């Protein structure tokens, strides 16, 4: 089973999505978008850029944990990972996004 995107709309009418791995774990979170169309464009950007190694930036949080951002060709952040305890776990998270990012499956959160 492949991963999927899960789209949700908040109480303010803004949209966001997460990318979930095949095991249901969230591996990437989007920013907030003002419209569904803009959020759909964000998903399309993740689908396009997730296989590209140079689209990832590695970062260390001030508390010593690790995370990464996925960036579009214009260098805008299109998704941020969860926090990881080790750099190796961050690398595994990036590989999961690379594997699951191209999926076309999109579900609306219940």
C-alpha positions, -999 to +999 in steps of 0.1 A: +000+000+000+013+034-009+010+066+012-016+093+007-023+130+012-049+140+038-066+174+032-084+193+060-101+226+064-100+245+097-126+266+114-113+297+097-118+282+062-081+276+056-068+244+041-037+223+049-025+188+041-003+161+055+015+133+036+011+100+053+033+070+048+017+036+041+017+028+078-004+060+085+024+080+100+025+117+091+058+124+073+052+159+060+030+188+069+020+218+047+015+254+055-020+269+057-036+279+024-065+303+018-082+281-008-086+244-017-071+252-051-040+266-035-037+235-013-041+213-043-012+232-060+008+226-028+002+188-032+012+190-069+044+207-059+052+180-033+045+154-059+069+170-083+097+180-059+097+151-034+119+128-056+146+156-060+174+152-034+184+189-036+148+200-027+155+190+009+171+211+036+183+196+068+178+215+101+186+211+137+161+225+163+174+245+193+164+216+215+188+192+197+161+174+176+163+171+138+139+180+110+138+188+073+119+210+049+109+202+013+113+232-010+099+240-044+122+251-073+116+287-062+130+278-028+096+283-010+090+257+017+062+234+007+063+210+036+080+204+070+087+171+087+080+161+123+109+164+148+133+134+150+156+123+178+184+114+155+198+125+122+194+089+110+157+090+117+155+123+098+171+106+068+146+078+070+118+104+071+132+121+040+133+087+022+096+081+032+087+115+016+107+106-015+089+073-017+053+084-008+054+120-022+046+112-058+013+094-049-019+108-063-042+095-035-058+124-017-084+119+011-104+145+029-101+143+067-133+132+084 
